[in-house]
Amino acid sequence: MSQRSQNLEVGNHILSIYNNREAKFNEIFDFLKIGLLQNEVAMMITEELTKEEIIKKMNANLSDKNIEEMINNGDFIIKSTSEWYFQGGVPRIQRTKALWAELLNRLAKRGKKGLRVVGDVSAFFKYGLQKQLIEYELSFEQKFDFPLTAICTYNKADLDKFFTAEELGEIKKNHNPVWE
């Protein structure tokens, strides 16, 4: 299990930069597993893996749990990046923040400790929405003051291609910790 994932606090807003897909997904599945074992709801937002691939990987990581049942119970949520961030075709910061608030309220009513999220942002680059991504990231603080622990996952190749050093520096300021 990833040492970095074990040393997090509720509220951490993590920026994680990966050179390869395997390392990225190994670490984030560990991160989600830890949350599920701590009575948090886990949420995976990505377009890099299908729902079936995510379920298969989670089943391998949590062999003593029924992932399908966890999904049906709302303990493990899988969304595509487009579903969560681009409803109506474009990202809207206030709408997405309202979705977070609504989800956290529902989880609190169910007695859940919090929400552990992986937000894979590669689709923002795929659809040419890097400016909207910067605006979204800069709308949050380094640490959330609500029970959300999130990893924003970036592919290094996307950062190198689409962001200036200054833009990346601004995004890093709004995350803690930053994993490179």
N, C-alpha and C positions, 0 to 999 in steps of 0.2 A: 504494500500500500504506500502511496506517495507520502513522504514525510511532510511536504509542503501542505498537503490537504489536511493532515492531522493537526497542524498547528494554527488553524484559523479560529477566529472568533465570530460570533454572530454579528452581522453588520458589515463584515469585510466586503469591499468592492474591489475585486481582484482583476488586474489586467494580466493576461497570460499570452505570451508570444511563443509560437511554435514553429520550428523548422520543418517538422514532418508530421504527417497525419497520424501515424501510429502512436507517437509519443503524446500527441494532443489527446487522442481518445482514450488511451490508457489512463492518463492522469484524471481526466474529467469523469470517467466512470468510477474511479476510486472516490473522488470528491462527492459524487451523488450517493454512492453506497454509504459513506459515513453519515450523510444526512438522514438517509432512510433508517439507519440503525439508531439514530438519536431522536426519533419521532418527529422529524421534519418531513415535509413533502418535498420531493425532488422533481425538478422540471428541466427538461432538455429542449432547447430551442436550436434547431439546426436544419440546414438543407443539404448537408454533406453526407448524412446517413438517412436511410429510410426508417420508418417506424419499425419495420420487421428487423432490420439490422440492430437497432437500438435495443429492442426487446431481447434479441439473441445475446447481445453483449451483456446486458444487465442480468439475464438468466445465468450466464457463466460467472458473473461476479457475485451474485447472490443466489447460489444454488439451493439454499434452504427456504427461499421466498418464492411465491407465485407472482411473477411480475404482471401477468395479465390481470390477476385479481387486484393487484395494487393500482393498476391503471383504471380498472372499473370502479374502484373505491375512491379514486381521486388522490391517491397517495404518490403516484408517479404520473407526471403529465408530460406528454410529448407534443410539441408544436413545431411546425416549420417556421422559419424566420419570417416568411411572407404572412403566414397566419397571425403571428403575434405582433409583428412590428409594422407590416404594410397592409393592414386591413383597408380596403378601398383603393389599393394600389400605391399608396404613398405613406411614408412614416409620418406620424403626428405625435409629437412629444407628449402633449397633454392627454391624449387618448391612451397612449401606452402607460403613462403614469396612473391614470384612472384604472386601467386593467390591473396593474400591480396592487393598488389599494384595495380594489374589490376582491381580488384573490386572497390577499393577506387577511382581510376581514372574515372571509368564509373559512379559512384555515383556523383562525383563532377560535371561531365558534365551534369548530370540531375538536378543539383541544390540542391542536398541533403546535409544536414548539416554534416553528418557523418554516421558511421556504428556502431551499437550496437550489440555485438556478445556474445552469450553464447557458450562456447566450453566445452562440457561435455567430459572429458578425460577418462571415465571409460573403453572405448574400448581399450585403450592402455594397460591396465592391463589385460583385457580379452584375448588379443592376445599376451601377453608376451613382450610388447614393452616398458616397463618402462624405460629402458636406453635411448631409442630414445626420449621418452617424456621429460626426464631430459635435454637432449641436446637441444631439441626444446625450452623448457621453459627458459633455460639459455641463449638462443640466443636473448632474448628480454630484454629491460630495464624495470624498475618499471613503467615508464610512457611513452606512445607512443608519438612521435612528429608528428603524423598525426592524422586525425579525426576518431580514432577508440577507442571505449570504450569496454573493454572485461572482461567477468567473465570466468575464468577457474575453472570449478566445479570439485571437487574431493569428492569421497565418503571416509569418515574416515576409513572405514574397509579396503579399498584398500591401503591407506597410511600406516596403521598399519601393514599390511601384506607384502607389497612390498618395502617400503622405509625405509632406516635407518634414524635416527634422523638427521644425518649430511646431507643426501640428501634432506630431507624435509626443513632443514634450508637453504640450497642453493636455493631451489625453492622459499621459502618465501622472500629471499632477492631481487628477481627479480619481485616482485609484490607489489603493493601499491594501495589500502589497502589489508590487509589480514583479511578475515572474518572467525572466528572459532566458 
